[in-house]
Amino acid sequence: MKLKISFEDIKDAIESTSFEQHHFIDKTKNEIVFISEHKEDYENKLEEVDHNNFIGIPARTTDDDFQIMRSFIYKIKDLSLAQKFDDVLNRKKPFRNFRKMINQYPELRERWFEHYDKEIINDTMNWLCISDIDIEDKNFMPNIEIKELEPYEVKIPEEFEGFGSIACMKCNTQDGFKTRYFELNVSNENMLIDKEIKRIMKTKYNVENYGHLSGGKKEILTVSECPKCKSGKIFEGIKYEG
């Protein structure tokens, strides 16, 4: 389904929808309808959107925002400071105390706002993908570039040292694999980006099965083929000696 509604409007609705404040997409008019339980005509408005021309945007819960705070803490490099924020989340009134504490660190506060906005963007893109909604204006999508690397260009992140093909999932062959490496210019962080990566790999390189390595300066896709049955479904992991 293709809509002319802007991504920012849908993102704002995703962020603000709750069990009391509802948003619906009117597919016919290409607009977002807002309905509040605090308005007198609430019941009548709900009846108006109770048919197939409207798509309900799911309510956002406090747990959703709590998980964003938790994921932000994982990105704090100062371990002692990260522990302080973690302690805040484990006490009563975590949201109030988190806001109070983050205001004490101006630079960290700016990073928090950026992180929160990025997470809402990812949530919005995931919802669009799950709902099979195609927005006409694609300016919100990053320009995804995938480049096949020469062997000398491949730089595997340290935590993946020893990573490689272990066995063919079709015939169980365990040796002789040849691996190709592809570099991504974006992070594979939501369903829409993942869907576009799959499309590019299929149309440009005729590849449907690939692995994914992250942690380095650029994310890397790995493509292996079984030397015996030519299957691309290869089990990959860290190879241990002995």
C-alpha positions as CSV (number, residue, x, y, z in Angstrom):
1,M,0.0,0.0,0.0
2,K,1.5,3.4,-1.0
3,L,0.7,6.6,0.9
4,K,1.5,10.2,0.4
5,I,1.8,10.9,4.2
6,S,5.1,12.3,5.3
7,F,7.5,10.1,7.3
8,E,7.8,12.8,10.0
9,D,4.0,12.9,10.5
10,I,4.0,9.1,11.0
11,K,7.0,9.3,13.2
12,D,5.4,11.9,15.4
13,A,2.2,9.7,15.7
14,I,4.3,6.7,16.6
15,E,6.0,8.6,19.3
16,S,2.9,10.2,20.9
17,T,0.3,7.4,20.5
18,S,-0.8,6.0,23.9
19,F,-3.8,4.1,25.3
20,E,-5.5,7.5,25.7
21,Q,-4.2,9.4,22.7
22,H,-5.0,7.5,19.5
23,H,-3.8,8.0,15.9
24,F,-5.2,6.5,12.7
25,I,-4.1,6.7,9.1
26,D,-6.9,7.6,6.8
27,K,-5.9,5.6,3.6
28,T,-8.5,7.5,1.5
29,K,-7.5,11.0,2.4
30,N,-3.8,10.3,3.1
31,E,-3.9,12.0,6.5
32,I,-3.5,11.1,10.2
33,V,-6.5,11.3,12.4
34,F,-6.1,12.1,16.1
35,I,-8.6,10.9,18.7
36,S,-8.4,11.7,22.4
37,E,-10.2,9.9,25.2
38,H,-10.5,13.2,26.9
39,K,-12.8,14.7,24.3
40,E,-16.6,14.4,24.5
41,D,-17.0,13.0,21.1
42,Y,-14.5,10.2,21.7
43,E,-16.9,7.2,21.2
44,N,-18.3,8.7,18.0
45,K,-14.9,9.3,16.6
46,L,-13.8,5.7,17.3
47,E,-16.9,4.5,15.4
48,E,-15.9,6.6,12.4
49,V,-12.5,5.0,12.1
50,D,-13.8,1.4,12.7
51,H,-13.5,0.2,9.1
52,N,-10.9,-0.8,6.5
53,N,-10.1,2.7,5.4
54,F,-8.2,3.4,8.6
55,I,-5.0,1.9,10.0
56,G,-4.5,2.1,13.7
57,I,-1.1,3.1,15.0
58,P,-0.1,1.0,18.0
59,A,0.1,2.6,21.5
60,R,3.5,3.3,22.8
61,T,4.1,2.0,26.3
62,T,6.4,3.1,29.1
63,D,8.3,-0.1,28.6
64,D,9.2,1.0,25.1
65,D,10.8,4.2,26.3
66,F,12.4,2.4,29.2
67,Q,14.2,0.1,26.8
68,I,15.5,3.1,24.9
69,M,17.0,4.5,28.1
70,R,18.5,1.1,28.8
71,S,20.0,0.9,25.3
72,F,21.5,4.4,25.7
73,I,23.3,3.4,28.9
74,Y,25.1,0.6,26.9
75,K,26.6,3.3,24.7
76,I,28.2,5.3,27.6
77,K,31.9,4.6,27.5
78,D,32.6,5.8,31.0
79,L,31.8,2.6,32.9
80,S,31.4,4.3,36.3
81,L,29.0,6.8,34.8
82,A,27.1,4.1,33.0
83,Q,26.7,2.2,36.3
84,K,25.2,5.4,37.9
85,F,22.6,5.6,35.2
86,D,21.9,1.9,35.5
87,D,21.3,2.3,39.2
88,V,18.8,5.1,38.5
89,L,16.8,2.8,36.2
90,N,16.7,0.1,38.9
91,R,15.2,2.5,41.6
92,K,11.7,3.9,41.9
93,K,10.6,6.6,39.5
94,P,13.2,5.8,36.9
95,F,12.0,8.2,34.2
96,R,12.0,11.2,36.5
97,N,15.4,10.3,38.0
98,F,16.9,9.6,34.6
99,R,15.8,13.1,33.3
100,K,17.1,14.7,36.5
101,M,20.5,13.0,36.1
102,I,20.9,13.4,32.4
103,N,20.4,17.2,32.8
104,Q,23.6,17.2,34.9
105,Y,25.7,16.2,31.8
106,P,25.0,18.7,28.9
107,E,27.1,16.8,26.4
108,L,25.6,13.4,27.3
109,R,22.2,15.0,27.2
110,E,22.6,16.0,23.6
111,R,23.7,12.5,22.8
112,W,20.6,11.2,24.6
113,F,18.3,13.3,22.4
114,E,20.0,12.0,19.3
115,H,19.8,8.4,20.5
116,Y,16.1,8.7,21.4
117,D,15.2,10.3,18.1
118,K,17.2,7.6,16.2
119,E,15.3,4.8,18.1
120,I,11.9,6.4,17.3
121,I,13.0,6.5,13.6
122,N,13.9,2.8,13.7
123,D,10.6,2.0,15.4
124,T,8.7,3.9,12.8
125,M,10.5,2.2,9.9
126,N,9.9,-1.2,11.5
127,W,6.2,-0.5,11.8
128,L,6.0,0.6,8.2
129,C,7.7,-2.6,7.1
130,I,5.5,-4.8,9.3
131,S,2.4,-3.0,8.0
132,D,3.5,-3.2,4.4
133,I,3.2,0.6,4.0
134,D,5.2,2.3,1.2
135,I,5.6,6.0,1.6
136,E,5.8,7.9,-1.7
137,D,8.5,10.4,-0.4
138,K,11.6,8.3,0.2
139,N,13.8,11.1,1.7
140,F,13.7,9.4,5.1
141,M,15.6,6.4,3.7
142,P,19.4,6.5,3.8
143,N,21.3,6.0,0.5
144,I,22.4,2.4,0.8
145,E,25.6,1.4,-1.0
146,I,27.1,-2.1,-1.0
147,K,30.6,-2.7,-2.4
148,E,32.3,-6.0,-3.0
149,L,35.7,-6.0,-1.4
150,E,39.0,-7.3,-2.8
151,P,40.7,-9.7,-0.4
152,Y,43.3,-7.1,0.7
153,E,40.5,-4.7,1.6
154,V,38.8,-6.9,4.1
155,K,39.2,-5.9,7.7
156,I,37.4,-8.2,10.1
157,P,36.6,-6.7,13.5
158,E,38.7,-8.1,16.3
159,E,35.8,-9.8,18.0
160,F,35.2,-11.9,14.9
161,E,38.7,-13.1,14.6
162,G,38.5,-16.7,13.4
163,F,35.0,-16.3,12.0
164,G,34.2,-18.2,8.9
165,S,32.3,-21.0,7.2
166,I,31.9,-24.1,9.3
167,A,29.5,-26.4,7.4
168,C,27.1,-26.5,4.5
169,M,23.5,-26.8,5.9
170,K,22.5,-28.8,2.8
171,C,25.2,-31.5,2.4
172,N,27.3,-30.9,5.6
173,T,30.5,-30.3,3.7
174,Q,33.0,-28.7,6.1
175,D,36.0,-27.6,3.9
176,G,36.9,-25.8,0.8
177,F,34.5,-22.8,1.1
178,K,35.2,-19.6,-0.8
179,T,34.0,-16.4,0.9
180,R,33.1,-13.1,-0.7
181,Y,33.0,-9.9,1.4
182,F,30.8,-6.9,0.9
183,E,31.0,-3.5,2.7
184,L,27.9,-1.6,3.8
185,N,27.9,2.2,4.2
186,V,25.0,2.1,6.7
187,S,24.1,0.2,9.8
188,N,21.6,-2.6,9.4
189,E,19.4,-1.3,12.2
190,N,15.8,-1.7,11.2
191,M,13.5,-3.9,9.0
192,L,13.2,-1.4,6.1
193,I,17.0,-1.0,5.7
194,D,17.4,-4.8,6.0
195,K,14.7,-5.2,3.3
196,E,16.5,-2.8,1.0
197,I,19.9,-4.5,1.6
198,K,18.3,-7.8,0.6
199,R,16.9,-6.3,-2.6
200,I,20.3,-4.8,-3.6
201,M,22.2,-8.0,-2.9
202,K,19.7,-10.0,-5.0
203,T,19.4,-7.6,-8.0
204,K,23.1,-6.4,-8.1
205,Y,24.9,-9.6,-7.0
206,N,22.3,-12.3,-7.4
207,V,22.9,-13.3,-3.7
208,E,20.1,-14.3,-1.3
209,N,22.0,-15.8,1.6
210,Y,24.7,-13.9,3.5
211,G,26.1,-13.4,6.9
212,H,26.6,-10.1,8.8
213,L,29.6,-8.8,10.7
214,S,29.3,-5.6,12.8
215,G,31.6,-3.8,15.2
216,G,34.2,-2.4,12.8
217,K,34.3,1.0,11.0
218,K,32.0,-0.4,8.4
219,E,29.6,-3.3,8.5
220,I,30.4,-6.4,6.4
221,L,28.3,-9.0,4.7
222,T,29.8,-12.4,4.0
223,V,28.8,-14.7,1.2
224,S,30.0,-18.3,1.1
225,E,29.2,-21.2,-1.3
226,C,29.6,-24.9,-0.8
227,P,32.2,-26.3,-3.1
228,K,30.3,-29.6,-3.4
229,C,26.6,-28.8,-3.8
230,K,26.9,-25.0,-4.6
231,S,24.4,-24.1,-1.9
232,G,24.7,-20.7,-0.3
233,K,23.1,-21.8,3.0
234,I,26.3,-22.1,5.0
235,F,26.5,-22.2,8.8
236,E,29.0,-19.6,9.9
237,G,30.7,-19.0,13.3
238,I,34.0,-18.8,15.2
239,K,36.3,-21.6,14.3
240,Y,38.0,-23.0,17.4
241,E,41.3,-25.0,17.3
242,G,41.3,-28.5,18.7
